[in-house]
Amino acid sequence: MLRVSLLIASLVAVVGVVAGPSVAARSHAAGAAVTVTATEFHFKLSKTSVPHGSVTFTVKNAGKLPHDFKIGAKKTALVKPGKSAKLTVTLKAGKQAYSCTVPGHAAAGMKGSLKVS
């Protein structure tokens, strides 16, 4: 009987060690979500900081001109007025610069930085 109890306890410990990291990885993999509203010539982000890892940006163009959104060496396609686009990027801790790459837009104010912890 003691041998069976030890065997069961060992199996429970092994399952906990194997399943623990898997469960943690799945919860972290969900990532953060940020809504970006683009207008002339400004971005408004729903969050000013996010945890490092996967971040999904939903870019909504509320302006009258096409805009895009670039962060972490990735960018959306050109987003027409009234339309939206999604961009998922894996970000490391630190400050991450973002901008609109349409000529002249970043210089006019469509840029900033996001804190990644």
Secondary structure, DSSP 8 states (H G I E B T S, - for coil): -HHHHHHHHHHHHHHHHHHHHHHHHHHHHT-EEEEEEEETTEEEES-SEE-SEEEEEEEEE-SSS-B--EETTEE---B-TT-EEEEEEEE-SEEEEEE--STTTTTTT-EEEEEE-
